[in-house]
Amino acid sequence: MNPYDQAHALARALRESDEYQEMNRLREVAYESDTNRALLDEYKRLQFKLQAKLAAGEAMPDDDAQRMQQIGTLLQFNPDVSAYLLAEFRFQRMLSDIFKILADVAGVDLDALVQG
């Protein structure tokens, strides 16, 4: 059993999963509107910036945090966008679970990394 072949099989299984299919379907719906697209792109940019700051042990600038919260509030009231974000969360949770399985094999304690 070749691990690379298995990784490709896993990638195919992920693409074929209900979670992935639903996320993509809802993404298309959410991104149909130019306004939704702009808000989602900005929200994701700020989210990435926050994650990078947290990983570096830094705080996110208050204006960025406030902007992210404002956009998040707007997005949650849009049913197309909130459905997409929820589907994206479910897919990411599945990826996180799979990463934990792989990390266990490698002997990586993810909890220690998060707490450290």
C-alpha positions in Angstrom: 0.0 0.0 0.0 1.6 3.2 -1.2 0.9 6.2 1.0 0.9 8.6 -1.9 -1.7 6.5 -3.7 -3.7 6.5 -0.5 -3.4 10.3 -0.3 -4.7 10.7 -3.8 -7.6 8.3 -3.0 -8.4 10.4 0.1 -8.4 13.5 -2.0 -10.8 11.9 -4.4 -13.0 10.8 -1.5 -13.0 14.3 -0.1 -14.1 15.8 -3.4 -16.8 13.2 -3.7 -18.0 13.7 -0.1 -21.5 15.1 0.6 -19.8 17.8 2.7 -17.6 19.0 -0.1 -20.4 18.8 -2.7 -22.8 20.7 -0.6 -20.1 23.4 0.3 -19.4 23.9 -3.4 -23.1 24.1 -4.4 -23.8 26.7 -1.6 -20.6 28.6 -2.5 -21.9 29.1 -6.0 -25.2 30.4 -4.7 -23.6 32.7 -2.1 -21.1 34.1 -4.7 -23.7 34.9 -7.3 -24.2 38.4 -5.8 -21.4 40.9 -6.2 -22.1 42.3 -2.8 -21.9 38.9 -1.2 -18.7 38.1 -3.0 -17.1 41.4 -1.8 -18.2 40.8 1.8 -17.1 37.2 1.8 -13.7 38.0 0.3 -13.1 40.7 2.8 -14.3 38.5 5.7 -12.0 35.6 4.6 -9.1 38.0 4.2 -9.6 39.3 7.7 -10.1 35.8 9.0 -6.8 34.7 7.5 -5.1 37.7 8.9 -6.5 36.9 12.4 -5.3 33.3 12.2 -1.8 34.4 11.1 -1.6 36.9 13.9 -2.8 34.3 16.5 -0.2 31.8 15.1 2.5 34.4 15.6 1.3 35.1 19.1 0.2 38.6 18.2 -3.1 40.4 18.6 -5.2 41.5 15.7 -5.5 45.3 15.3 -8.8 46.5 16.9 -10.0 48.1 13.7 -9.6 44.8 11.8 -11.3 42.8 14.5 -14.2 45.3 14.6 -14.5 45.2 10.8 -14.5 41.4 10.8 -17.2 41.4 13.4 -19.3 43.9 11.5 -19.0 41.9 8.3 -19.8 38.7 10.1 -22.9 40.2 11.5 -24.0 41.3 8.0 -23.2 37.9 6.6 -25.1 35.9 9.2 -28.4 37.6 8.2 -28.0 36.5 4.6 -29.5 33.0 4.3 -27.4 32.1 1.2 -24.1 33.2 2.8 -24.8 31.7 6.2 -25.7 28.4 4.6 -22.5 28.4 2.7 -20.4 29.3 5.7 -22.0 26.6 7.8 -21.3 24.0 5.0 -17.7 25.3 4.8 -17.4 24.9 8.6 -18.7 21.3 8.4 -16.1 20.5 5.6 -13.3 22.1 7.6 -14.3 20.1 10.7 -14.0 16.9 8.6 -10.6 18.0 7.4 -9.5 18.8 11.0 -10.6 15.3 12.1 -8.6 13.7 9.3 -5.6 15.8 10.2 -5.8 14.7 13.8 -5.8 11.1 12.6 -2.7 11.7 10.6 -1.0 13.7 13.4 -1.5 10.8 15.7 0.4 8.5 13.3 3.2 11.0 13.2 3.2 11.4 17.0 2.3 15.1 16.8 0.3 16.3 19.9 -2.0 18.9 18.4 -3.3 19.9 21.8 0.2 20.7 23.0 0.7 22.9 19.9 -2.5 24.8 20.5 -1.8 25.3 24.2 1.9 26.2 23.8 
